[in-house]
Amino acid sequence: MKNRLSATPWILGLAVAGLIAGSLMISGYIGFVDSNLFCSISGIRAPTITGYSAAEIQLQSIIHYATSKIVPQQSFDEISISFDVLKARCPCNFLVFGLGHDSLMWASLNPLGTTIFLEEDPKWVQTVLKDAPMLRAYHVQYRTQLQEADRLLSTYKSEPYCSPSKAFLKGNEKCKLALHNLPEEIYEKEWDLIMIDAPRGYFAEAPGRMAAIFSAAVMARNRKGSGVTDVFLHDIDRKVERTFAQEFLCKNKYYVNGVGRLWHFKIPPAANMSSADRISDRFC
């Protein structure tokens, strides 16, 4: 997601802007609260983020994508899958692994909810927030490298605190796949949607997305509230993303749909799984 120009024609940017702008025009006729695109709830006002209202973030997003030739990395069809879920679930808690050219769009599509981005590169965080200070983003340090993927997949079962029945994230230093040092706010919230489009995973020393995929599965299974967790994984054309998704996100059980390089899963909390799944030593 970071610092890359999409090969998609620049018209995609106008298409995304049109999608948002069209929704804004419709919302003006049906009386959405505070001119928000979605999530209008009577009596609830949109929260502000560092001085920006939800409506201001949406308008900034429209202006940005209408005037820029730098478009989101995902294709229009890929974006549409997540867009449809956001329409149905917002306001919601939306966690995004990666910060990039599509971040302003995601934040604007969840105006009354909480959207937070996790990014591996602190310099890139500063670069993006300089132009979009209304975004909420944290720098995250990973303990993995892409070249370790095969070994991590074959050895995680020998660590009890990587097992689905015992796995947790905060402070879990024994399981290398667990993101144990995230900001406290990430652990305090239950995430309705999780988008995995980072960290980098295209060279041996890159962090790879192994820990992000594992941690998303743990977050979903450990959910205490009602409902499933929608998990979106991008770049499934790559071996590691595809293999770890099958191991931890359970393609045979929880895969819903996909298009292009995006897969969509709906993962229930462990409490709603069968007794056999709850006590199994395998995620899938």
N, C-alpha and C positions, 0 to 999 in steps of 0.2 A: 504494500500500500504506500510505502514511503518513497518520495523523491523519484517517481517514475512517471513518464508520460505514456498514456494509453495509446495503443495502435488504433483504437476505435476512432472513426472519423469525428471531426469536431462537431458535427451535427448532433451527436449524442448529448453534448452539453446543452444545446438548445432544446433537445427533447426532454431532458430532465427538468430544465427550467420551465418548459411548457407544462410538464406534469404538475409541478408545484404551483405555477401561476394559474393554471386552469382550476386547480382545487381551491386556490384563494378566491378566484372570481365566483365560484359556486358558493363558497362559504359566505360571501357577502350577501347572497340572496336568501340563505337559509338561517342567517342570524347566529353564526358561531360566536362564542364568547371571546371578547378581546381580539376579534378578527383572526383567530387561530384557524389553521387548516383542519385539524382533527382534534379529537379529545375534548370537545366542548362539553363541559359539565356545568349545569346551572348552579350558580352560587359559588363556584370555585374560580378564583382568578389565577392567571398564569404566573408562575414564579419568575423571578428575575435572576439572571446569572451575571455576576460582576457588572450590574447596572443595566443589562440588556433584558428587555421583556421578550417573551416568546414570539410575539408578533414582529418585533424588530429583528430577531434572529431569522425568521422566515423571510422577511423582506430582504435582508442582507444576502441570504442564500440565493434568492431569485436574481438579484443584481449580479452577484458573483458569477453564477453559471451562465447568465445571459450575455455577459461581457468577456468571458474568458474562453480561450481555445484549449485550456488544460481541463480535461474532462475526467470524471471518476474512472477508476481502474476497471470496475465491473461493467459489464454490458447492460443495455437497457432491460433485456429479458431477465438477467440475474438480479438487478436492482428491484424489478417488479415483484419478485417472490417475497423479498423482505418487506417491501412497501405494503403489500397486501396484508401481511401479518401485523405490521405496525398499525395499519388502519383499524384492524380488529381488536388489538390489545392495548393501544395507548389510551390514557397515559400509563406508561409502564417504566420499568427499570431496564435499561438497554446498555449492555456492556460490550464495547468494541475493542478487540485486539488490533491495534494499528491506528495510526493518525496520518491522514493524507488528504488527497484532493476531493474525496467524497465525504469528509467528516462534517462539514457545514451542512451538507444535505441531510445526513442522518440525524443530526441534532434538530434541524428544522422540522423533521417528520415526527418528532416525539415532543411537541411543545410543552405539554403539561407534565411530562415525565422527567426522569433522570437519565441522561445519556453521558457516559463517561468513556474516555479513550485511554488505552494503555499502550505506551510506545517505548521501544527499546533504546532509541537514540535521543539523548537529551538535547543535542543541538537541533535536531529536527523538530522537537517539541517547541523550542523557542522560535524557530522559523515559522511554523504554522500558526502559533498563537500571536505572533507579531501582526499577522494579517487578519486573524480571526480570534480576538481575545475573549469572545463570548463562549468559546469551547472549553470544556472541562477535560483536562488531560493530565496524566501522571506518567513519569518516567519509571520504567520497570527493568530490573536487572534479571537476566535469565542465567541459570546454572548449567544449561545444556548447550551442546553443539550438534549441528546436523550430522556430522560424522559419527556421532554416538548413537544414532537412532536404532540401528539393529541391535546393539548391545542392550540398550535400555528396554527395548521391547522383549528381549529374551530373558532379562534378569529381574524385571520389576516384580514378578510373582514371588520371588524369594524374600522380598521385604514386606513384612506384615502390614506396615503402615501405607503401603501402596495398594493393598487389597480393597475391593469395593466395600466390604463391611466395616473396615477400620480407617479408610482413607479420610483425611481432612487436609486443609490447606494451611491455615495460619500456624506458623511455628513448626511445621512438619519438615524438619531438616533431614530426616532419615529417608524420605522418598524423594529422589532427585527430580521426579516428574511433577511434584507438587510445587505450585507457586506459593512459597511460604512467607515471603516478605513483601506482599502487596500493601498498599495504603489501607489503613484500618477501615475506611469507608467501603472498600470493596468487599470486605468480609461481613460487614454489618448489614448489607442489603441482600435481598434475594433477587436474583436477576431473571426477569421474564424472557428476555431475548439476549443471546450472546452471539456476536459476529466474530469469527476468527479469520482475519485477513492479514495477520502478522503474528510473530516477527518474521524477519527475513529467513528464507529457507532454500536458497538457490546456490549456496557454496558451502564447502565443508566446515568452515569455522563459524558460519552463521548460527544463531541460536536454534533455528528450526522451530516448528510449531508443535513439537511433541508435548511439551509441558502445557501449552495453551489448550490443546485438545484434551489431555488428561484432566486438567483443572476444570475445564468446562463440564466434563462428565461428572466430576465430584460435586461441583456446585449444583448441578441439576439433581443428582441423586440425593443430596443432603438438604434439598429444599423442604422447608417446614410448612409453607403455605400451600393453598390449593392450586391446582392447575399444573400444566407441564411447563418445561423450559424449551423454548424454541432456540435451536442452535443452528447457525449457518456457518458452513466451512467453505472458504474459497480456495482455488488452486488445487482442486482434487485431481487434476491431470498429473500431479506429481506423486511419486511413489510413497513418500513419507506421509503426506496428508491423507492419501487414500488408505494406506495400511493402518495408521493410527485411528482413523475414523472407524474402520471396521472393527478394531480391537476395543475401543472405548466408547464410541458413540452408537455402536450397534446398528450397522446398516440393515441387517436382516430383520431387526425388530422395530427400530424407531425412525428409519428413513421415511420421509413423507414425499418429497419431490425434489427435483433439481433440474437445472438447465445450464448449458455451457460448462463452466468450471465451478459451479456452485452446487452444494448439497444442502438440503434442509432436513433437520431431525426434530422430532418432538419427544423429549425425554421425560418420563414421569419421575416423581420423587420415589425413593426406595420404599416409602410407606405404602405406595400404591402398586408396587410390584408383587408378583407372586412370591410365596414363601421360599420357593426354590431359588428364585433370582436374588432374594434378599440375603440368603446365606451362602450363595455361590462364591467361589474364589475367583471367578471371572466376571468381568463387566458385561460380557455378552454371552 
